């Protein structure tokens, strides 16, 4: 996890709707739409030819100069064309973006995935959802299991797997089941396991995982002397047993092949950058953890992600629910993305996998 990432503040506040006149809004909208389609800087002559603005190239240049002064568009290099800035995309998303409807094919693909072949278990749900989302959007798809910090323990069961391994089955009220394996010094008899499980359920059932982690040792301090060794094992393993995350597979990231087909990744530096992001998932997971606190669709653009390695990307995320617990469905892609369509797909998938 990149705890040393620089904190990047926007250079200036985003203009509000009334601060741009109709002509400025139209020119900005066309620049964004054309840049999304072509991945190229957009010049005034291009806009005058392909749009219905009914403005001369000179008039469009004047408007573009005003938009650039406001920080909404900029020069990528010495080209005469302009591209949207982070602030320009933010203005578009907040003030101009209209909802988009999924195509019949997109809706059918999502419906079929979760009606005809229901994934068996949470891990398979994460994998199938991220695979489907990456295929439809051609972006990096990131689907995260719910955080268990506020999960309420329903029941603990203990099963001897081998003479030196013990399986702990943890059931949460929302219907999630978590299992971990603990190593024991010697075989524990069935009667002792039942006794310890009964003690754990008596002392811990009805508490949140966070409450359990904070008070586990105190709640079991007066347990019987004969169970001391095994109780000590549980005390030492409590942070792992009642961790906020499910396990190493609690986040699934897919879509490397699709996203690298986009024009941005013809640049070798950007290609290396996205490969590093996928191979070292901690950066994306860290950013996603901050986004997961939101209760509605969230769009973060470039510098808003406050992570230098993600400065060229945007994240669109929506919560999905298992009972009272929230996971996150999201995509990570170049800032030059079709925000209305991407947002509609992310939201629809999040609704479909919620229970």
C-alpha positions, 0 to 999 in steps of 0.5 A: 500500500502506497502510504507515501503517495503525494497529496495533490490539490486541484489548482483552482476550483471547478467553475459552476454551471452559471459561470459558463455561457451556452457557447462555452458549454457547447464548445467544451462538450464537443471537445470532450466528445471528440477527444473521447472518440479520437484520442487526439487534440481537438482544433478549432477548424475540426470543430467548425467542420464537424459540429453544428456550432455555426461558429467560425474557426476564429470564434471557436478559437476565442472560446477555446482561449477562454476555456483554457484560461479557466483551466478546463482545456489545455495543450498536451504539447505544441499541437494547435489542438486542445484536450480536456483537463481534469477540471474540464472532465469534472465540470462535464461530469457534474454539470453536463453529463446525461444518463445513458441507457445500456444497449440490449446486448450489454443488458442481456450479457449481464442478465445472463451471467447472473440468471442462467449461471449463478456463481457458486460462492463469493470468490466466484462472484467476484471473478465472474463479475470482474471478467464480465465488466472488463469484457463489456467496458474494455477497461480495468474492472475491479470488484471488491468483496464487502468490508467486514469491519461492521459485519456482525458475527452469527456463529463460529464452528471448528473442524479438525482438518488434519492432526495439526490443522484446524478450520475455523468457519465464521458465519456473518449475519449478512450470509457471508461465510469466511474460513481460515486454517490454523496450525495446532501443535497436536490434534484437538479432540472433537469434544474440546472443539465443541466446548471451545466453539460454544465458548466463542459463540457465547462470548462473541456472537452479536458483536461486530468484527471490529468490536471482537478484534478490540476485545477478544483477549479480554473476553476469553481471559477467564477461560478454563485452564485446560483450554489455555493453549488453544485459546492462546492460539485464537487470541494470537490469530484474532486479527486474522480471523476477524479481519476486515477483508475476506482473504487474499482474493477479496479483490479481483482485477481483470481487463489488462488485455482490453485496456492496453488496446486503447491509443493511450498505451501506444506510449511505452511509459504509459504501458509500463505504468499500467502493467505495474499498477496491475501487478502491484494491486496495493495502489488501486486497492488503497484508492478503492478503499477511500472510494468504497466509503461512498454510498452512491455512484462515485467518479474520481478523475486524475489528480482527484485520486491523490495518487501520482501513478493514477494521475492519467486515469479515472475511477467509476465506482458503485457500491454493491451490497450483501445484506448490510455490508458494502462491496465495490464494483468499479472500473479504472481507465484513461480519463478519456472515457465515455463516462455516461455509458461506463457509469450506467454499466457499473451501476447496473452490474452493482445492482445485479450482484447485490443481495 
